[in-house]
Amino acid sequence: MKINRVTMLGHKDHGKSTLIGNLLLSTDSISKERIDEAKEISKKLGKPFEPGFLLDSFYEERREGLTIDTTRTQIKYKNKAFEFIDVPGHEELIGNMMSGASYAKTAILMVSAKQDEGIREQSRRHIFLARMFGISNIIVAVNKMDAINYNEHIFNNIKNSLLNFIQKIGYKHIAFVPISAYGNENLIKSSDNMKWYNNGPLMDILLKFIQDDSNASGKYGSALILGYIDNDKKNILSSRIVSGTVKNGRYMIVPKNKYCKINKIIARGKKVKNSFYGDNPLIYINNEISDNVRGMVITNEKDKVKAQRNFNSLIFVVNEFKGNLFLRFNGIDIKCKNLSIKEVIDLEGVGTKRSDIMPLEFGSAHIVLEKPIAASKFDDIEELGRFTIYSNNKFVGIGILN
């Protein structure tokens, strides 16, 4: 059964763990032993039972009421399997959030409806980051509606405050749903307390969003080369299909910009006519490639995949740039000769001309590499349009080509 991964985003205390905990209970996706263990710990801590305790593995998390590490939880709903990736919402642990967000195509952003909580900087930062990691669908779950007497006006204010911002970033599918995670309202059943809302419970919206990636079919295709299979015969290549469909025929090798012919494709141990997005086939070509092939791309999407040494990008910085920079791109490291900041972009999406950038800021940058790499705009082929940035061998940020 295919597992549909969903990343949970949002500020701390807005209810991510509680939501997943109640989904576990409502869908019978957790054992009685695990429930009893969580209830016993609640009792020892002198707290009422909290569904979020079903997720938090560390004693410190239960005691302090926050999530320290990325937690994965599987739930079955209407014959579909979901893996919810609960990532830290507080600023100090944003690195864990980044690693968790990179596994999914759909995200649920939790926003508390309470007046003293609401939309935070971290909420907007998560929206930005999730899109940079390839998440294309987002559901904004406006939580704690029970705490505001199920006020439709407050829900609409939150929706109106975020909708244009999310649309501007480029999400394909967007939905807003009012919920009470603790009260189990509008999660798998519509709430009688919010009859003014009629777009269905959260899990039914999620079902609509879990479609195959739009790159998974089509006439054209690209394969990222991972390496040789035989060092003596350098024409059998390990690969990953990053876009469309790859089959026998004439292709360009980028960044060499030389043509080759694919003679045979082996996928899952069998000879196949076509290999599709997400596959990891062996590709047999008619001529040997003498260079180190890792990071090169075999493609017939020549308008999208190009040899690039200079490009514009959107970056997000987590540490200061100090000393030599290099980019990790398509599994290889490339020295960065120059990275110049054109403007810094705030969490409303507004740019300010500046030549410096600080940790936890987004910026528009022009990058010059030591040598060309096979790359694509992120909006065309996500896997070939994103990179990580290192300074003196320390991770300092991420980026996408635009």
C-alpha positions in Angstrom: 0.0 0.0 0.0 1.3 3.4 -0.9 2.1 5.6 2.1 1.1 9.3 1.6 3.4 11.5 3.7 2.0 14.6 5.3 4.2 17.2 7.1 2.8 19.0 10.1 3.8 22.7 10.3 3.2 25.5 12.7 4.2 27.3 15.8 4.7 25.5 19.1 1.5 25.0 21.3 -0.8 25.4 18.3 -1.9 21.7 18.5 0.1 19.6 16.0 0.7 16.7 18.3 -2.8 16.8 19.7 -4.3 16.6 16.2 -2.3 13.5 15.3 -2.9 11.9 18.7 -6.7 12.2 18.2 -6.4 10.9 14.6 -4.7 7.9 16.0 -7.5 7.3 18.5 -10.3 8.1 16.0 -9.0 5.7 13.3 -8.0 2.9 15.7 -4.4 3.2 14.5 -2.7 2.8 17.9 -2.6 -0.1 20.4 -4.3 -0.1 23.7 -0.9 -0.7 25.4 0.4 2.6 23.9 -2.7 4.5 25.1 -2.4 3.0 28.6 1.3 4.0 28.8 0.5 7.6 27.8 -2.3 7.8 30.3 0.0 6.5 33.1 2.6 9.1 32.3 0.0 11.8 32.3 -1.1 10.6 35.8 2.5 10.7 37.1 3.0 14.2 35.7 -0.2 15.3 37.4 -1.7 16.3 34.1 -5.0 15.4 32.4 -4.6 12.9 29.5 -3.4 14.7 26.4 -3.6 12.9 23.0 -0.3 14.6 22.0 1.5 12.4 24.6 0.9 9.5 22.2 3.5 11.0 19.9 6.1 12.7 22.2 8.8 10.1 22.9 10.9 12.1 25.3 10.1 12.6 28.9 11.2 16.3 28.6 8.7 16.8 25.8 5.8 15.6 27.9 6.9 17.6 30.9 7.4 20.8 29.0 4.6 20.3 26.4 6.8 20.7 23.3 8.1 18.5 20.5 11.9 18.2 20.4 12.5 15.9 17.5 10.7 14.9 14.3 8.1 12.2 15.0 6.5 9.9 12.3 3.1 8.4 12.8 1.1 6.1 10.5 -2.6 6.3 10.2 -5.1 4.4 7.9 -8.2 6.2 6.7 -10.7 5.0 4.1 -8.3 2.4 2.8 -5.4 4.9 2.4 -2.2 5.0 4.4 -0.8 8.2 5.7 2.4 9.0 7.5 2.2 12.2 9.5 5.6 13.9 10.2 5.3 16.0 13.2 8.2 18.5 13.3 9.3 21.1 15.9 7.5 24.4 15.7 9.8 26.5 17.9 12.5 28.6 16.4 15.5 27.0 18.0 14.8 23.6 16.5 14.1 24.8 12.9 16.8 22.4 11.6 14.7 19.4 12.6 11.7 21.0 11.0 13.6 21.4 7.7 14.6 17.7 7.6 11.1 16.6 8.4 9.4 18.8 5.8 11.5 17.5 2.9 9.7 14.1 2.9 6.2 15.1 1.9 4.1 16.7 -0.9 1.3 17.8 1.4 1.5 19.9 4.6 -1.0 20.7 7.3 -0.3 24.1 8.9 -1.7 24.5 12.4 -2.8 28.0 13.4 -4.4 28.6 16.8 -7.6 30.7 16.6 -7.0 32.1 20.1 -6.4 35.9 20.2 -3.1 35.6 22.1 -1.7 33.0 19.7 -2.9 33.3 16.1 -0.6 33.7 13.1 3.1 34.0 14.1 6.3 34.7 12.3 7.1 31.0 12.6 3.8 30.1 10.8 4.8 32.2 7.8 8.4 30.9 7.9 7.2 27.3 7.8 4.9 28.1 4.8 7.9 29.6 2.9 10.3 26.7 3.9 7.8 23.9 3.0 7.4 25.2 -0.5 11.2 25.4 -0.9 11.3 21.7 0.0 8.9 20.7 -2.6 5.6 20.6 -0.7 2.9 21.7 -3.2 -0.3 21.2 -1.3 -1.2 22.9 2.0 -4.2 22.7 4.4 -4.4 25.4 7.0 -6.1 23.9 10.1 -7.4 26.7 12.2 -7.3 25.1 15.6 -8.8 25.7 19.1 -12.1 26.9 17.6 -13.8 25.7 20.8 -11.8 28.3 22.8 -13.3 31.1 20.7 -16.9 29.8 20.8 -16.6 28.6 17.2 -16.5 32.2 15.9 -16.8 32.2 12.0 -15.6 35.8 11.8 -12.2 35.0 13.5 -11.8 31.9 11.2 -12.3 34.1 8.1 -9.9 36.8 9.4 -7.2 34.2 9.7 -8.0 32.8 6.3 -7.9 36.2 4.7 -4.6 37.1 6.4 -2.9 34.0 4.9 -4.5 33.2 1.6 -2.8 35.8 -0.6 0.6 35.1 1.0 0.2 31.3 0.4 -1.0 31.9 -3.2 2.0 34.2 -3.9 4.5 31.5 -2.8 3.0 29.1 -5.4 1.2 26.2 -3.7 -0.9 24.2 -6.1 -3.8 23.2 -3.8 -4.9 25.3 -0.7 -7.6 24.6 1.8 -8.7 26.1 5.1 -10.6 24.1 7.7 -11.7 25.2 11.3 -11.1 22.4 13.8 -10.8 21.6 17.5 -8.0 19.1 17.7 -8.6 18.5 21.4 -12.3 18.1 20.9 -11.9 15.9 17.8 -14.1 18.3 15.7 -13.9 18.5 11.9 -11.1 15.9 11.9 -12.9 12.9 10.4 -16.5 14.0 11.1 -18.1 17.4 10.5 -18.7 19.4 13.6 -22.2 20.3 14.7 -20.7 23.4 16.3 -19.5 24.8 13.0 -22.4 24.2 10.6 -21.4 27.5 8.9 -18.5 25.6 7.4 -19.4 23.1 4.7 -16.2 22.0 2.9 -15.8 18.7 4.7 -13.5 17.5 7.6 -9.8 17.7 7.4 -9.1 14.0 6.5 -11.6 14.2 3.6 -9.8 17.3 2.2 -6.5 15.4 2.6 -7.9 12.5 0.5 -8.6 14.9 -2.3 -5.0 16.2 -2.2 -3.2 12.9 -2.4 -2.7 12.6 -6.1 0.3 11.4 -8.0 2.8 14.2 -8.6 2.2 16.0 -11.8 5.7 15.1 -13.0 4.8 11.4 -12.8 3.7 11.1 -16.4 4.3 12.7 -19.8 6.1 12.4 -23.1 9.4 13.9 -21.8 11.6 12.9 -19.0 14.9 13.3 -17.1 17.0 10.9 -15.1 19.6 12.0 -12.5 22.7 9.9 -12.7 23.8 8.5 -9.4 26.9 6.6 -10.6 28.4 3.8 -12.6 27.4 0.2 -12.0 30.7 -1.2 -13.5 33.8 0.9 -13.4 35.3 -1.1 -16.3 32.2 -0.5 -18.5 31.1 3.1 -18.0 27.9 2.8 -20.0 25.7 1.2 -17.3 24.3 3.9 -15.1 22.4 3.9 -11.8 19.8 6.7 -11.9 16.6 8.2 -10.4 13.8 9.5 -12.6 13.2 13.1 -11.5 10.7 14.1 -14.1 8.3 12.5 -16.6 9.0 9.2 -18.4 12.3 7.9 -19.6 12.4 5.2 -22.4 14.8 4.0 -25.1 15.9 6.7 -27.5 18.2 9.7 -28.0 18.9 11.9 -25.0 21.2 14.8 -24.0 23.7 14.4 -21.1 23.9 17.6 -19.1 26.2 19.4 -18.3 28.4 17.7 -20.9 25.9 18.7 -23.6 26.6 15.5 -25.6 24.0 13.1 -27.0 23.7 9.5 -26.0 21.2 6.7 -26.9 19.5 4.7 -24.2 19.5 1.1 -25.4 18.0 -0.7 -22.4 16.3 0.1 -19.0 16.1 -2.3 -16.0 13.7 -1.3 -13.3 13.0 -3.5 -10.2 15.0 -6.3 -11.7 13.2 -6.4 -15.1 13.7 -5.0 -18.5 11.1 -2.3 -19.1 10.0 -0.1 -22.0 9.4 2.9 -19.8 10.6 4.1 -16.4 8.5 6.7 -14.5 9.0 9.5 -12.0 10.3 8.2 -8.7 11.8 5.0 -10.2 15.5 4.1 -9.7 16.4 2.2 -12.9 19.6 1.0 -14.5 20.1 2.8 -17.8 22.3 1.3 -20.5 23.6 3.9 -23.0 25.4 3.3 -26.3 28.7 5.1 -25.4 30.8 5.3 -22.3 31.2 8.4 -20.2 34.7 8.8 -18.9 34.0 11.6 -16.4 32.7 11.3 -12.9 29.0 11.1 -13.8 27.4 11.5 -10.4 25.1 14.6 -10.6 24.8 14.6 -14.4 21.3 14.4 -16.0 20.1 12.4 -19.0 17.2 14.4 -20.4 15.1 15.2 -23.5 13.7 18.2 -21.6 16.4 20.5 -23.1 14.3 23.6 -22.5 14.1 22.9 -18.8 17.4 21.1 -17.9 20.5 23.1 -18.7 24.2 23.4 -17.8 24.2 26.4 -15.4 27.0 28.2 -13.7 25.3 31.5 -13.1 21.7 31.7 -11.8 19.3 33.6 -9.6 17.9 31.9 -6.5 15.7 32.2 -3.4 17.7 31.2 -0.3 17.0 30.7 3.4 19.8 31.2 5.9 20.2 29.5 9.3 23.8 30.5 10.1 26.2 33.2 9.1 28.3 32.9 6.0 32.0 32.7 7.0 34.8 31.8 4.6 34.6 29.5 1.6 31.1 28.6 0.3 30.0 25.5 -1.6 26.7 24.2 -2.8 25.5 20.6 -2.5 23.6 20.0 -5.7 22.3 16.7 -7.1 24.4 14.8 -4.6 27.7 16.5 -5.4 29.6 19.5 -3.9 30.4 22.5 -6.1 32.5 25.4 -5.1 30.7 28.7 -5.0 32.8 31.5 -6.5 30.3 34.2 -5.6 27.0 34.6 -3.8 25.6 38.1 -3.8 22.4 39.1 -2.0 20.1 41.3 -4.2 17.3 41.8 -1.6 16.1 40.3 1.7 12.4 39.1 1.7 10.3 39.5 4.8 7.6 37.2 6.0 5.0 39.1 4.2 6.8 38.4 0.9 8.1 42.0 0.6 11.6 42.5 -0.6 14.1 45.1 0.7 17.3 45.9 -1.2 20.2 44.8 1.0 23.6 43.2 0.4 23.7 41.3 3.7 21.5 38.5 5.1 21.0 37.3 8.7 20.1 33.9 10.1 16.4 33.0 9.7 16.0 35.4 6.8 15.0 34.7 3.2 16.8 36.5 0.3 17.0 36.8 -3.4 20.6 36.0 -4.5 22.8 35.6 -7.6 25.1 32.7 -7.5 28.3 32.0 -9.6 29.7 28.4 -9.4 33.2 27.2 -10.2 31.9 24.9 -12.9 28.5 24.3 -14.5 26.0 21.8 -13.1 22.8 20.2 -14.5 20.0 22.3 -13.1 16.4 23.4 -13.7 14.1 26.1 -12.3 12.5 24.7 -9.2 9.0 25.3 -10.6 9.9 23.1 -13.6 11.7 20.1 -11.9 11.9 20.4 -8.1 14.7 17.8 -7.6 17.0 19.6 -10.0 16.2 23.1 -8.7 17.1 23.0 -5.1 20.4 22.9 -3.2 22.0 23.3 0.3 24.7 25.8 1.2 27.8 25.1 3.3 30.3 27.5 4.7 33.6 26.1 6.0 32.0 22.7 5.9 29.1 23.9 8.1 25.5 23.8 6.9 24.3 27.4 6.6 21.2 27.4 4.4 19.1 26.1 1.5 18.1 27.5 -1.9 16.0 27.0 -5.0 16.5 28.2 -8.6 14.0 30.8 -9.8 
